[in-house]
Amino acid sequence: MPGEFKDDDSRREAFKYLSCHYSWYARFAEKSTNAPQDAHPDDIHKDHRGRVNFTQRLPRHSKEMRNTEEYTLLAEAYTDFFEILRVALKEYLPEDTAELSIYVEHLPLDASSPCYPFGGFILNISACTWAHRDGGDKRLCLVVPFGTFTGGQLCRYETGFSFDLKLGDVLVFPSCDLTHFNMHFKGCRGTLVLHSDRQGDSWVRDCHGWSTHIIRHS
């Protein structure tokens, strides 16, 4: 990541941006559908499968979090800001805050998220996206821009709104339900995005179906 945050122009040829995810994910989990109840989870694997990724039965952190030094540095740098955002969310969106917090409070081994009640954050460098929906997100995402730039407005197709966000602005919206994209930009532009994996609901409900196995064989 060092050296990536620099002047750029999203109209240039071969433009691309860097996106670093520091999140707890529950998607693509192996569920216990049709798994025998009289066997320990560690002894269960699908027929004709030589190897089993047992860790995929649990919420897991993104690969960027394996760089613990970088992750810890970012999490500590954003500590006060995350707390300000948490307090504001609880004040203005209490029901959403309560719903989002459930997944984080059920992470295995008493793990936590620095951006509670969200399950993680994304650092986008020179971000300029095509129209899309984040179908994997739960309820809301929170977007904070930073840097010195022109353009880069965040647009929401269904509502027809365009937000000219600058440093210090915060936008919260249902990224899973609304199509959104960026206008072209010039300059140094980044965004901090807070979000949660909607598949966390499956883990909270019954540990992806493994809860009876965990109780019975623990």
C-alpha positions in Angstrom: 0.0 0.0 0.0 2.8 2.5 0.6 3.2 4.9 -2.4 -0.3 4.0 -3.8 -2.0 7.2 -2.7 -1.1 9.7 -5.3 -2.5 12.0 -8.0 -4.5 10.1 -10.6 -7.1 10.6 -13.3 -9.9 8.0 -13.7 -10.2 8.9 -17.4 -6.7 7.7 -18.2 -6.0 4.5 -20.2 -5.8 1.3 -18.1 -7.1 3.0 -15.0 -7.5 0.8 -12.0 -7.8 1.3 -8.3 -6.7 -0.5 -5.1 -9.2 -1.9 -2.7 -8.0 -3.4 0.6 -10.6 -5.3 2.7 -10.2 -5.7 6.5 -13.4 -7.6 7.2 -15.0 -10.6 8.8 -16.8 -12.7 6.2 -19.4 -15.4 6.5 -20.2 -15.9 2.8 -19.4 -19.1 0.9 -19.5 -21.0 4.1 -19.8 -24.8 4.0 -23.2 -25.6 5.7 -24.3 -28.7 7.4 -27.0 -29.6 4.9 -27.6 -33.4 5.1 -24.6 -33.8 7.4 -24.9 -36.8 9.7 -25.8 -35.9 13.3 -23.9 -38.7 14.9 -20.5 -37.6 13.7 -18.1 -35.0 14.9 -17.8 -32.0 12.5 -14.1 -32.6 12.0 -14.9 -36.1 10.7 -17.4 -34.9 8.1 -16.5 -34.3 4.5 -18.3 -34.5 1.1 -18.0 -37.7 -0.9 -15.2 -37.7 -3.5 -13.5 -34.7 -1.9 -10.0 -35.5 -0.8 -9.5 -32.3 1.1 -11.8 -30.2 3.3 -11.4 -26.6 4.3 -12.8 -26.8 7.8 -12.2 -23.1 8.4 -14.8 -22.3 5.8 -17.5 -23.4 8.3 -16.7 -20.4 10.5 -16.6 -16.6 9.9 -13.2 -15.8 8.6 -11.2 -12.6 8.2 -10.0 -11.3 4.8 -6.5 -12.0 3.5 -5.4 -8.4 4.1 -5.9 -9.0 7.9 -3.1 -11.6 7.8 -0.7 -8.7 7.6 -1.3 -8.0 11.2 1.1 -5.1 11.4 -0.7 -3.2 8.7 -4.1 -4.1 10.0 -3.3 -3.1 13.6 -1.8 0.2 12.5 -4.9 1.1 10.5 -7.3 -0.1 13.2 -5.5 2.0 15.9 -5.2 5.0 13.6 -9.0 5.0 13.0 -10.0 4.1 16.7 -11.3 7.6 17.6 -13.0 8.1 14.3 -14.7 4.7 14.4 -16.0 5.6 17.9 -17.4 8.9 16.6 -19.2 7.1 13.8 -20.5 4.4 16.2 -22.0 7.1 18.5 -23.6 8.9 15.6 -25.1 5.7 14.2 -26.6 4.7 17.5 -28.1 8.2 17.8 -29.6 8.5 14.4 -30.1 4.9 13.3 -30.6 2.9 16.5 -32.5 0.0 14.9 -29.9 -0.5 12.2 -27.1 -0.3 14.7 -28.7 -2.9 16.9 -29.2 -5.2 13.9 -25.7 -4.8 12.5 -24.1 -5.4 15.9 -25.5 -8.9 16.4 -23.1 -10.5 13.9 -20.1 -8.9 15.4 -21.1 -9.9 18.9 -21.3 -13.6 17.7 -17.9 -13.8 16.0 -16.0 -17.0 17.1 -13.4 -17.0 19.8 -14.7 -13.7 21.1 -13.2 -11.9 18.1 -14.1 -8.2 17.5 -14.3 -5.6 14.9 -12.6 -2.2 15.3 -15.5 -0.5 13.4 -18.3 -2.0 15.5 -21.2 -2.4 14.8 -20.0 -3.1 11.3 -18.1 -6.3 10.6 -15.2 -4.6 8.8 -13.9 -1.8 6.7 -12.5 -1.3 3.2 -9.8 1.1 2.2 -10.2 2.2 -1.5 -7.3 4.1 -3.1 -8.2 6.1 -6.2 -11.6 4.6 -6.3 -14.0 5.1 -9.2 -16.6 2.4 -9.6 -19.0 1.4 -12.3 -22.7 1.2 -11.5 -23.3 -1.7 -9.1 -25.0 -3.0 -6.0 -23.2 -4.6 -3.1 -25.4 -7.7 -2.8 -23.3 -9.2 -0.1 -23.7 -6.3 2.3 -26.2 -6.3 5.2 -28.6 -3.3 5.5 -26.2 -0.4 5.3 -22.8 0.7 4.3 -21.0 3.9 5.4 -18.8 5.9 3.1 -16.2 8.5 4.0 -14.0 10.2 1.3 -10.6 11.6 1.9 -7.9 13.4 -0.1 -7.7 16.4 -2.4 -9.6 15.9 -5.6 -12.2 17.2 -8.0 -15.1 15.1 -9.3 -15.7 11.6 -7.9 -19.3 12.3 -7.0 -21.2 9.3 -5.6 -24.4 8.8 -7.6 -27.5 6.7 -6.7 -29.4 5.6 -9.8 -32.8 4.8 -8.4 -33.1 8.1 -6.4 -31.4 10.3 -9.0 -29.2 11.8 -6.3 -25.5 12.8 -6.7 -23.4 13.5 -3.6 -20.3 15.6 -4.0 -18.7 14.2 -0.9 -15.5 15.8 0.5 -13.2 15.2 3.5 -15.3 15.2 6.6 -18.6 14.1 4.9 -20.2 10.8 5.8 -22.9 9.0 3.7 -24.9 6.0 5.0 -27.1 4.1 2.5 -28.4 0.6 1.7 -25.7 -0.4 -0.8 -27.3 -3.8 -1.3 -30.5 -2.3 -2.6 -29.5 0.9 -4.4 -27.4 1.0 -7.6 -24.5 3.4 -7.1 -21.4 4.6 -9.0 -18.8 7.3 -9.1 -18.2 10.1 -11.6 -14.7 10.5 -12.9 -12.2 12.3 -10.7 -8.8 13.9 -10.8 -6.4 14.2 -7.8 -5.7 12.1 -4.7 -8.9 10.4 -3.8 -9.6 7.6 -1.4 -12.7 6.3 0.5 -13.1 4.5 3.8 -16.1 2.1 3.6 -17.7 0.4 6.6 -19.9 -2.7 5.9 -21.1 -6.1 7.1 -21.5 -9.4 5.4 -25.2 -10.3 5.1 -24.4 -14.0 5.3 -23.5 -13.3 9.0 -27.2 -13.9 9.6 -26.7 -17.6 8.8 -23.9 -17.8 11.4 -26.0 -16.0 14.0 -29.0 -18.1 13.4 -27.5 -21.6 13.8 -23.7 -21.4 13.0 -24.4 -22.3 9.3 -26.3 -25.3 10.5 -23.5 -26.6 12.7 -24.9 -25.5 16.0 -26.4 -28.9 16.9 -23.1 -30.6 16.1 -21.1 -28.1 18.2 -23.5 -28.6 21.2 -23.7 -32.4 20.8 -20.0 -33.0 20.5 -18.5 -30.3 22.5 
